[in-house]
Amino acid sequence: MSPTKRISEDIRIICQIIASFLIVTVALINLSLTDRDKALWSTLLGVGFGYLLPNPKPKRLTARSNDVTVHSVSPVEYVDGTVSPECGVEVHDEAK
């Protein structure tokens, strides 16, 4: 990527962030001071926050014991300790 292309991309990102901050600020002010168009300003506020906040990144889970191998980032474990089979978790029973 050329330096001028990188600079123009940085400027674009900075302008988008500034615009989002302005939208959030104006939405907060209008929600606080007026009673008109609350749905519009609430929607703009939610969209502005959604753009400004970073995307969540799921963490890799590690096995808690030697008899469980985790293949998924979100296994479902029940209260009694059993694990749902569709989530990619294998339970190795060494007692057999």
Sequence and secondary structure as in RCSB ss.txt:
>XXXX:A:sequence
MSPTKRISEDIRIICQIIASFLIVTVALINLSLTDRDKALWSTLLGVGFGYLLPNPKPKRLTARSNDVTVHSVSP
VEYVDGTVSPECGVEVHDEAK
>XXXX:A:secstr
  HHHHHHHHHHHHHHHHHHHHHHHHHHHHHHH  S HHHHHHHHHHHHHHHS          SSTTEEE SSS 
 B TTS B GGGSEEE  TT 
